[in-house]
Amino acid sequence: MKKHEKRITKEALSNMILGYTCSESIILAISKYLKIKTKIIPKIATGFSAGIGRMGNVCGAISGGVMIIGLIYGRLNPNDTEKYEQCIGKVQKLIMEFKNRNGEIECEKLIGLKLSRSEDRERFKMERVKEKLCMKFVEDVISILMEVMGEEN
């Protein structure tokens, strides 16, 4: 999968330019690469935007990455503790590496805006925060996902 990182990243950034959010863009790009076709993508990712419902919590790019890890490594059976531990371990690696690269994992702290406020949403647009910061976070998450998932898929 690592060898396809540039193509997946380009697809995710194109999704953002079209108007999709960080979480939607990541899940769309990687699920397309993995040939996962379902009507729930990108819908399942929409509420994770701007730190979960514009509340400034965990970055939407991270949330999109967590959803991808769950799609690939998640369990179907509650007794499958091996799959559970594998999935949780990969999620932890994603979050720790993102924090190492960016210093924070919360949207509000990463971009310096409270997107729950209309005036900050306006600043987000006017100051091109998506282009200046969020696209980099999407690139980082995809890069980390490629490392975490390795050549397994």
Order of alpha helices (4+ residues) and beta strands (2+ residues): alpha-alpha-alpha-alpha-alpha-alpha-alpha-alpha
